[in-house]
Amino acid sequence: MTTGKESQQGHGGKEGGGTVRPWLRPDLSLEQRVEALLSEMTLTEKVGQTHQIANVDASLNHDLLSSGGLGSALTASGATAGNERDEGVRVSAINAAQRVAVRESRLGIPVLFGRDVIHGHRTVFPIPLGLAAAWDEDLVCRTARLAAAEATQDGVAWTFAPMLDISEEPRWGRVAESLGEAPVLAGRLGAAMVRGFQGDTPGESHTIAACAKHFVGYGLVGGGRDYETVQVGENTLRNCHLRPFRAAVEAGCATVMAAFTDVDGVPMHAHRHLLREVLKGEWGFDGVVVADWDGVGQLVNQGVAADLRDAAAQAIAAGVDIDMVSGAYAAHLAELVEAGLVPLDLVDDAARRVIRLKIRQRLFEHPYVASTTNAPGPRTESRVLAREAAAASFVLLSNNPTRSISTRDGTHKGPQEGTQGGAQKGPQYAGILPLAAKPGRVLVTGPFAQEGEALLGTWTLDGRAEDVASPAAALRARLLDGAIIDDGRFNDRTLHLVREADTTIALVGEHPSRSGEANSVTDLGLPAGQLEVLRAISALGKPLVVVVFTGRPLDLGEVLDLADAVLVAWHPGVEAGPALIETLFGDRSPGGRLPMTFPRSGGHLPSSTLARPTGRPVSPADDRVSGRYLDTLAVPRLPFGSGLTYTTFGYGTLRLSAREMPLHGGSLQASVEVTNTGSRPGREVVQLYLRDLVADVTRPLLELADWVSLVLDPGVTGTATFAITPAQLAYYDRTMTLRSDPGEAVITVGPDASSSVTARITVTG
Ligand code: BGC
């Protein structure tokens, strides 16, 4: 929250006689303060709290502000702002607008200023999908905390993050903003992000309100085309897509944003059942539901509302408290109430929630931005964190192709029941990485070599290209004359340089403008032309490391064959270069694991760990995926959770503290010994998957339930221990009731979703 030195003065602060207005009294409870203010408000003022515009201006919007007609404002340049640059927030403009609201309006209610602070603010961290690859709640929390501190300096009091759309559809560009495909991973990391943004207590200085978005099902857009309609039943929503939102709400997330899409014919901005009954009712969410950009207005385009007035009536009834930029509430709500078409209670509920948020965030006490200038460029400590986060997000896919983790040869690596341990992970001999300390001449080539902007990723409104430390600069700093730099503009020259170099690092992948909102693709291959260049480089037979910058899972089948090592680096942020070069040279080890399955192609979708059993499963020895294709294998190219590092790990036998677990109050421990069998220290992410064998509805074949990170020195054995409870097997049944059943379940522990050790347990009634 902003930490203003100016206290609230003028109209808003004291009554004529000098008594402090009751909603400002710290001795009253939150709800007493909320009700005190609400009882003073006219209908128009209540509607004002539900009205949000973009880029407020104290002069242009003077009447709106002084009449109490504006509850919140966002700073964004347009409807798909994540792909665009803007001029940043002007702190003086925020304070000027706030002064009008606080000093000139009758009740002096401050305006809440929001902006998309998605993966860092001025200090840009890896894209959320990259952060998710670190499988590290503490890291995610620290990046959000730092982003919040920088954002408050720019007058931002509310961010529209975390994005919690379960993402198993890589054609959809917005997977870059997501925390991956697994409800448990997205839920835990999302909750950590909420804690980072919001701090431990609402309204602490240097914190901002968070927003879990987009509620709900947006990740299921048809064909991966952004904004498409969504066909999904409530059972799948409850057992999968709603779960990270629930985790965020339980972590105290202040706000939730409705999704642009419909769910089985009902647009989310008009979805009374999911917003009002489930989120606000069943879950007891007392925060604010905000529309997405023009989401209320778009009810007209979606063909469920005749006009904006109708849209306003439907959205307020559904439980949308703030109308982002459509103007429908401001134009029509008061009149709809007066005409008896919208009950006053609905407007009261919305206004009450906005006021509650503002009081909780201590906006009345600190309405102004304390700083007079914007956040400066990243400080040294911020860069340290940005470098740590970038390196932690990198996923090593292969390191000498003969023993890559890929299942591209189609060989099935498990899970097989009854496996008595012995899963072995990683190359058996040293790969090309890490590069030797004295590697001779190293060429870094490709469009990302000297880039700034393209390494920041989508949704980096306040990042600056000049803040980015590029791969070329980092390589040059390390090797001086031994570094050869090439931007890859002339392929023929690149081949000359490859011949001169001892090792080539080819930087390929997507520009961020190919991912993010409204950027869907059908082809999951590298952008046009890049594969040809890699083929030509590879044909020269010299050591080749390929680094892939991407906002989505790509089909990397041929790339894995062409290169001696492949590293997925996502879009890493301001410390991209040093994090990459330090990792390639072994100062750091790649720590990431894939948070989304990498399918074989766009024709293989869906391809993820969300798959549930069909009536006719194909033999596991043939192809683990239930249905099959005639022309290709259906197993993923790279399984969820996979990633190598510079050492190897051996898995021992899966041990259970008991074979039976009582349904009520029971628990058991599953543990596995993991040995660092290589010659370098390393971090292993040991993953626990569960499967309920007989349930009331079809349950996932392999659902991530937990993970443990072990950092082990060479030769050292550690134990990953998981506490398993019936709650982890709980699910919503045909009547949408949460339950756990007696019966058999399969526990799978391993380094990814395909190579693992399993055991059966029985839940006893
Ligand atoms: C996006 C949201 C974003 C909002 C405000 C919309 O286009 O879908 O994710 O928070 O704009 O910028």
Residues whose N, C-alpha, C, O or C-beta is under 5 A from the ligand:
A	BS01	BGC	A76 A79 T80 A81 D116 F160 D292 W293
